[in-house]
Amino acid sequence: MPAYRLHYFPESGNSYKLALMLIFCGQEFEPVWTDFGGGVTRTPEWRASVNAMGEIPVLEEDGVKLTQTAPILLRLAERYGRFGGDTAAEKYEVLRWLFWDNHKLTGYMATYRFHRSFTPKPNPQVLTYFRRRLDDFLAILEQHLQASAFVVGARPTVADFSMMAYLHYPNDETGYDFGASHPAIRAWLDRIAALPGWKPAYAMLPGKRLTHYAKDAAPAHA
Ligand SMILES: N[C@@H](CCC(=O)N[C@@H](CS)C(=O)NCC(=O)O)C(=O)O
């Protein structure tokens, strides 16, 4: 059984994707809290020794440093024979949604949430731009999930774990109340939360948290 070490910070939905997959595959990992807020991932030392791409998460597998959640999720799915899709058509769909997620859903939600909630003075124009894009992506996902229990058919795959990660955070971080605005997304999040072993990110990934500036203001919209 490989030894896993996950370099993360608690607010990182990308880190949560890997933590969730490892737990669902019955694997333990050593959590390695990383001072993202303090700028450690921007230092030349960190980029030379941990991740040249300057990103969190990094998953060490027996000392080998792996980066980019999508290929890591697929690698874990292959290794443990779970959540990768069964047929060639399903595997293609998993890959298709992983690309969409990285480019669109996670790409925009991670940036929107970080700017909205974890920066002291968010720029309203930036928030408006990101919100408009996200509203479109979320409508696409809402429509898809009205006809499908999980992203690829009737069973959960790594596409679900990747796509749900940033949507499951508290409303006062995401700025969305999916129960009110996107009921199919809400029901899908609840289906994933009902899987054995599921925990929210903040219960799975401990350690010092970023300052949450939007907490008290907590407007539902940008
Ligand atoms: N596509 C990457 C995204 C990783 C990513 O953007 N991580 C964030 C933290 S959750 C980060 O390190 N951002 C640094 C930056 O954008 O400069 C993955 O799936 O691993």
The ligand as an SDF file (V2000), in Angstrom:
LIG
                    3D

 20 19  0  0  0  0  0  0  0  0999 V2000
   -5.4040   22.5070  -12.2880 N   0  0  0  0  0  0  0  0  0  0  0  0
   -4.7800   22.4740  -10.9910 C   0  0  0  0  0  0  0  0  0  0  0  0
   -5.2360   23.6820  -10.1980 C   0  0  0  0  0  0  0  0  0  0  0  0
   -4.4670   23.8370   -8.9070 C   0  0  0  0  0  0  0  0  0  0  0  0
   -4.6550   25.2360   -8.3290 C   0  0  0  0  0  0  0  0  0  0  0  0
   -5.0030   26.2000   -9.0360 O   0  0  0  0  0  0  0  0  0  0  0  0
   -4.4070   25.3330   -7.0310 N   0  0  0  0  0  0  0  0  0  0  0  0
   -4.5020   26.6180   -6.3810 C   0  0  0  0  0  0  0  0  0  0  0  0
   -4.7900   26.4460   -4.8930 C   0  0  0  0  0  0  0  0  0  0  0  0
   -6.2430   25.5040   -4.6060 S   0  0  0  0  0  0  0  0  0  0  0  0
   -3.1790   27.3150   -6.5220 C   0  0  0  0  0  0  0  0  0  0  0  0
   -2.1810   26.7810   -6.1110 O   0  0  0  0  0  0  0  0  0  0  0  0
   -3.1720   28.5180   -7.1150 N   0  0  0  0  0  0  0  0  0  0  0  0
   -1.9760   29.2860   -7.2610 C   0  0  0  0  0  0  0  0  0  0  0  0
   -2.0940   30.2990   -8.3700 C   0  0  0  0  0  0  0  0  0  0  0  0
   -3.0800   30.2630   -9.1180 O   0  0  0  0  0  0  0  0  0  0  0  0
   -1.1770   31.0960   -8.4870 O   0  0  0  0  0  0  0  0  0  0  0  0
   -5.1180   21.1670  -10.2890 C   0  0  0  0  0  0  0  0  0  0  0  0
   -6.1480   20.5740  -10.6200 O   0  0  0  0  0  0  0  0  0  0  0  0
   -4.3390   20.7040   -9.4370 O   0  0  0  0  0  0  0  0  0  0  0  0
  1  2  1  0
  2  3  1  0
  2 18  1  0
  3  4  1  0
  4  5  1  0
  5  6  2  0
  5  7  1  0
  7  8  1  0
  8  9  1  0
  8 11  1  0
  9 10  1  0
 11 12  2  0
 11 13  1  0
 13 14  1  0
 14 15  1  0
 15 16  2  0
 15 17  1  0
 18 19  2  0
 18 20  1  0
M  END
$$$$
